[in-house]
Structures are given as C-alpha cells and as structure tokens.
Amino acid sequence: MSAQIRKERKAYYGILEATQKGDSDITDWLLWFLQCLERAIQGAEETLESVLYKADFWQVHKSKIINQRQQNIINRLLGDFKGNLT
C-alpha cells in the first residue's frame, strides 16, 4: 500500500489537505483511500502472476541445458522487457 501511495503522492497530499481544511466529513478521503487500496491489490496481483509464470517456466524447463547467457535473456523476456535485441 505504501508503494502505491508513493506512486500517487500528489493526489494523496491533495485529498489529505482538502479533507483537513474542509468540514469534518472524511468521505472523499475514505473513497480515495479505498480506491488506492484496490489499485495496490491489482498491482500486487499482476506482480505475483508474473513471478508465478516465471517460476512455472523454469520448473518446466529445469532439465534443459541452458547456459547463463541464455538464462539472462530468457529472464529479461519473461519480465517486463521493453527494448531491442541484437
């Protein structure tokens, strides 16, 4: 959750300031917080899905002979690789 709040730091401080300067109604802050929590959970699910996919891949291919250079490239491709290969 803290990582998600760091990503949305500007919005967090904006809603916090608006809540503190307004009346005693914290509904807007609670809505923002719960939506932020939902985004944090979605991000964690995506990360976990990626990690499990990578682990499954290596489990299936553990008996194959792959050198260190090939392992590095495969790990990059299985991650969120964005770039060019030559």
Backbone as a chain_set.jsonl record, in Angstrom:
{"seq": "MSAQIRKERKAYYGILEATQKGDSDITDWLLWFLQCLERAIQGAEETLESVLYKADFWQVHKSKIINQRQQNIINRLLGDFKGNLT", "coords": {"N": [[0.823, -1.188, 0.0], [1.949, 1.22, 0.762], [3.769, 1.664, -1.297], [2.053, 2.157, -3.421], [0.818, 4.501, -2.568], [3.04, 6.149, -2.622], [3.415, 6.248, -5.387], [1.213, 7.717, -6.065], [1.521, 10.13, -4.824], [1.113, 12.958, -5.101], [-1.677, 13.203, -5.516], [-2.499, 12.046, -3.136], [-1.577, 13.844, -1.137], [-3.061, 16.023, -1.937], [-5.798, 15.248, -1.554], [-5.692, 14.743, 1.15], [-5.055, 17.264, 2.227], [-7.316, 18.715, 1.387], [-9.259, 17.402, 2.864], [-8.474, 17.964, 5.489], [-8.753, 20.722, 5.584], [-11.382, 21.112, 5.098], [-14.8, 20.529, 6.201], [-15.747, 18.266, 8.849], [-16.174, 15.953, 7.405], [-15.053, 12.973, 6.151], [-15.45, 11.443, 3.958], [-14.693, 11.695, 1.211], [-11.905, 11.34, 1.401], [-11.799, 8.724, 2.429], [-12.967, 7.308, 0.294], [-11.044, 7.805, -1.704], [-8.839, 6.542, -0.514], [-9.701, 3.836, -0.356], [-10.003, 3.262, -3.067], [-7.371, 3.569, -3.858], [-6.241, 1.495, -2.389], [-7.443, -0.647, -3.722], [-6.197, -0.387, -6.245], [-3.577, -0.911, -5.449], [-3.784, -3.583, -4.648], [-4.461, -4.769, -7.099], [-2.103, -4.233, -8.518], [-0.309, -5.77, -7.009], [-1.335, -8.305, -7.509], [-0.818, -8.533, -10.268], [1.984, -8.49, -10.247], [2.522, -10.804, -8.742], [1.392, -12.723, -10.43], [3.139, -12.571, -12.609], [5.563, -13.394, -11.417], [4.907, -16.015, -10.637], [4.411, -17.15, -13.146], [6.951, -17.042, -14.285], [8.349, -18.708, -12.488], [6.997, -21.13, -12.95], [7.698, -21.533, -15.617], [10.503, -21.965, -15.425], [10.473, -24.252, -13.859], [9.302, -26.142, -15.551], [11.243, -26.239, -17.541], [13.574, -27.051, -16.3], [15.193, -29.272, -16.725], [16.444, -28.886, -19.089], [19.377, -27.976, -20.91], [20.718, -24.978, -20.435], [22.675, -22.194, -20.97], [24.299, -19.603, -18.975], [24.109, -17.088, -20.198], [21.925, -17.445, -21.923], [19.972, -17.93, -19.997], [19.87, -15.422, -18.76], [18.844, -13.801, -20.845], [16.345, -15.038, -21.281], [15.162, -14.607, -18.778], [14.954, -11.815, -18.873], [13.164, -11.539, -21.002], [10.945, -12.813, -19.938], [10.316, -11.102, -17.941], [9.256, -7.693, -17.614], [10.287, -6.768, -20.16], [11.365, -4.206, -22.253], [12.552, -3.215, -25.138], [15.262, -3.526, -27.485], [16.63, -6.331, -29.147], [19.694, -7.582, -30.266]], "CA": [[0.0, 0.0, 0.0], [2.813, 2.403, 0.831], [4.334, 1.888, -2.633], [1.003, 2.753, -4.239], [0.657, 5.892, -2.127], [4.196, 6.874, -3.167], [3.142, 6.489, -6.807], [0.132, 8.704, -6.166], [1.841, 11.073, -3.753], [0.499, 14.27, -5.323], [-3.116, 13.068, -5.253], [-2.647, 11.744, -1.714], [-1.469, 15.078, -0.362], [-4.179, 16.88, -2.322], [-7.028, 14.832, -0.874], [-5.457, 14.894, 2.587], [-5.167, 18.689, 2.537], [-8.722, 19.098, 1.23], [-10.007, 16.828, 3.989], [-8.106, 18.667, 6.717], [-9.215, 22.112, 5.541], [-12.834, 21.131, 4.964], [-15.532, 20.206, 7.425], [-15.296, 17.002, 9.449], [-16.57, 14.827, 6.544], [-13.862, 12.326, 5.577], [-15.931, 10.51, 2.944], [-13.853, 11.773, -0.001], [-10.615, 10.728, 1.699], [-12.008, 7.283, 2.531], [-13.166, 6.798, -1.066], [-9.739, 7.813, -2.376], [-8.009, 5.528, 0.116], [-10.168, 2.511, -0.758], [-9.66, 3.095, -4.481], [-5.918, 3.381, -3.881], [-6.029, 0.134, -1.914], [-7.812, -1.541, -4.824], [-5.119, -0.328, -7.244], [-2.416, -1.589, -4.862], [-4.052, -5.022, -4.715], [-4.353, -5.152, -8.508], [-0.681, -4.235, -8.846], [0.305, -6.925, -6.353], [-1.783, -9.498, -8.242], [-0.073, -8.58, -11.529], [3.358, -8.863, -9.921], [2.508, -12.204, -8.335], [1.14, -13.519, -11.636], [4.384, -12.585, -13.368], [6.537, -14.211, -10.684], [4.488, -17.416, -10.728], [4.613, -17.587, -14.526], [8.39, -17.25, -14.436], [8.701, -19.902, -11.716], [6.46, -22.284, -13.676], [8.526, -21.718, -16.81], [11.782, -22.579, -15.052], [10.186, -25.593, -13.357], [9.076, -26.999, -16.724], [12.461, -26.325, -18.34], [14.74, -27.248, -15.435], [16.045, -30.363, -17.204], [17.099, -28.482, -20.335], [20.69, -27.36, -20.735], [20.674, -23.573, -20.836], [23.828, -21.522, -20.37], [23.987, -18.419, -18.177], [23.713, -16.003, -21.102], [20.568, -17.75, -22.348], [19.114, -17.722, -18.832], [19.7, -13.98, -18.574], [17.933, -13.303, -21.886], [15.006, -15.577, -21.009], [14.634, -13.869, -17.619], [14.555, -10.48, -19.337], [11.964, -11.669, -21.825], [9.835, -13.198, -19.073], [9.985, -9.919, -17.143], [8.611, -6.666, -18.429], [11.341, -6.285, -21.049], [10.998, -3.283, -23.328], [13.804, -2.816, -25.771], [15.661, -4.201, -28.714], [17.641, -7.37, -29.052], [20.502, -7.697, -31.491]], "C": [[0.871, 1.257, 0.0], [3.442, 2.705, -0.526], [3.305, 2.55, -3.541], [0.781, 4.215, -3.847], [1.829, 6.733, -2.618], [3.991, 7.188, -4.64], [2.138, 7.619, -6.993], [0.291, 9.81, -5.127], [1.121, 12.412, -3.902], [-0.999, 14.228, -5.015], [-3.373, 12.817, -3.772], [-2.594, 13.027, -0.887], [-2.591, 16.043, -0.704], [-5.455, 16.523, -1.585], [-6.88, 14.978, 0.64], [-5.619, 16.355, 2.999], [-6.614, 19.154, 2.432], [-9.563, 18.59, 2.387], [-9.716, 17.589, 5.278], [-8.661, 20.085, 6.753], [-10.734, 22.213, 5.429], [-13.52, 20.904, 6.294], [-15.063, 18.841, 7.931], [-15.685, 15.765, 8.636], [-15.319, 14.241, 5.875], [-14.234, 11.339, 4.466], [-15.045, 10.513, 1.704], [-12.5, 11.112, 0.224], [-10.739, 9.208, 1.783], [-12.208, 6.655, 1.153], [-11.837, 6.738, -1.806], [-8.86, 6.695, -1.832], [-8.411, 4.129, -0.326], [-9.877, 2.238, -2.229], [-8.156, 2.875, -4.651], [-5.564, 1.972, -3.416], [-6.362, -0.88, -3.007], [-6.729, -1.557, -5.904], [-3.857, -1.03, -6.734], [-2.587, -3.103, -4.934], [-3.939, -5.518, -6.143], [-2.888, -5.213, -8.939], [0.042, -5.43, -8.244], [-0.087, -8.22, -7.068], [-1.025, -9.646, -9.558], [1.365, -9.019, -11.29], [3.445, -10.339, -9.563], [2.287, -13.117, -9.539], [2.402, -13.648, -12.474], [5.429, -13.487, -12.718], [6.187, -15.691, -10.795], [4.663, -17.973, -12.135], [6.078, -17.919, -14.766], [8.839, -18.516, -13.703], [8.213, -21.167, -12.408], [7.301, -22.588, -14.914], [9.814, -22.446, -16.458], [11.59, -23.985, -14.492], [10.013, -26.565, -14.526], [10.38, -27.244, -17.479], [13.721, -26.584, -17.515], [15.689, -28.329, -15.942], [16.787, -30.005, -18.497], [18.429, -27.794, -20.022], [20.626, -25.952, -21.318], [21.853, -22.879, -20.168], [23.39, -20.211, -19.694], [23.506, -17.265, -19.05], [22.271, -16.212, -21.574], [19.58, -17.537, -21.197], [18.836, -16.236, -18.608], [18.711, -13.403, -19.582], [16.508, -13.778, -21.623], [14.376, -14.849, -19.818], [14.198, -12.462, -18.011], [13.261, -10.541, -20.136], [10.74, -12.035, -20.984], [9.421, -12.046, -18.158], [9.255, -8.923, -18.027], [9.653, -5.965, -19.304], [10.759, -5.374, -22.117], [12.309, -2.807, -23.928], [14.055, -3.606, -27.027], [16.688, -5.264, -28.412], [18.4, -7.411, -30.369], [21.204, -9.025, -31.497]], "O": [[0.563, 2.236, -0.68], [3.63, 3.87, -0.874], [3.654, 3.415, -4.345], [0.578, 5.067, -4.713], [1.648, 7.893, -2.99], [4.351, 8.272, -5.098], [2.21, 8.378, -7.96], [-0.692, 10.352, -4.622], [0.58, 12.937, -2.929], [-1.525, 15.11, -4.336], [-4.35, 13.317, -3.216], [-3.458, 13.268, -0.044], [-3.029, 16.806, 0.156], [-6.127, 17.403, -1.045], [-7.847, 15.303, 1.33], [-6.254, 16.646, 4.012], [-7.091, 19.9, 3.287], [-10.48, 19.276, 2.84], [-10.624, 17.83, 6.073], [-8.999, 20.596, 7.821], [-11.305, 23.283, 5.642], [-12.926, 21.058, 7.361], [-14.052, 18.328, 7.452], [-15.543, 14.643, 9.121], [-14.622, 14.928, 5.129], [-13.421, 10.498, 4.082], [-14.683, 9.45, 1.198], [-11.998, 10.405, -0.65], [-9.885, 8.486, 1.269], [-11.672, 5.582, 0.879], [-11.531, 5.741, -2.46], [-8.21, 5.983, -2.597], [-7.544, 3.314, -0.641], [-9.543, 1.113, -2.599], [-7.729, 2.086, -5.494], [-4.684, 1.331, -3.989], [-5.64, -1.859, -3.191], [-6.382, -2.619, -6.419], [-3.15, -1.673, -7.51], [-1.638, -3.822, -5.246], [-3.377, -6.588, -6.379], [-2.482, -6.138, -9.643], [0.902, -6.032, -8.887], [0.735, -9.125, -7.215], [-0.632, -10.752, -9.928], [1.904, -9.828, -12.045], [4.34, -11.044, -10.03], [2.924, -14.165, -9.651], [2.697, -14.725, -12.992], [6.103, -14.256, -13.405], [7.064, -16.526, -11.019], [5.023, -19.138, -12.302], [6.408, -18.939, -15.371], [9.62, -19.303, -14.238], [8.929, -22.168, -12.451], [7.579, -23.747, -15.221], [10.179, -23.425, -17.109], [12.474, -24.828, -14.643], [10.524, -27.684, -14.486], [10.597, -28.338, -18.0], [14.829, -26.352, -18.0], [16.877, -28.303, -15.618], [17.66, -30.751, -18.939], [18.575, -27.121, -19.001], [20.498, -25.766, -22.528], [22.019, -22.96, -18.951], [22.245, -19.781, -19.837], [22.586, -16.542, -18.668], [21.488, -15.264, -21.618], [18.481, -17.023, -21.405], [17.709, -15.844, -18.304], [17.841, -12.61, -19.22], [15.565, -12.995, -21.732], [13.193, -14.513, -19.85], [13.178, -11.973, -17.527], [12.375, -9.704, -19.969], [9.626, -11.61, -21.289], [8.296, -12.022, -17.658], [8.705, -9.286, -19.066], [9.87, -4.757, -19.207], [9.791, -5.721, -22.795], [13.074, -2.084, -23.29], [13.165, -4.269, -27.559], [17.519, -5.105, -27.518], [17.815, -7.291, -31.445], [21.938, -9.331, -32.437]]}, "num_chains": 1, "name": "protein.A"}
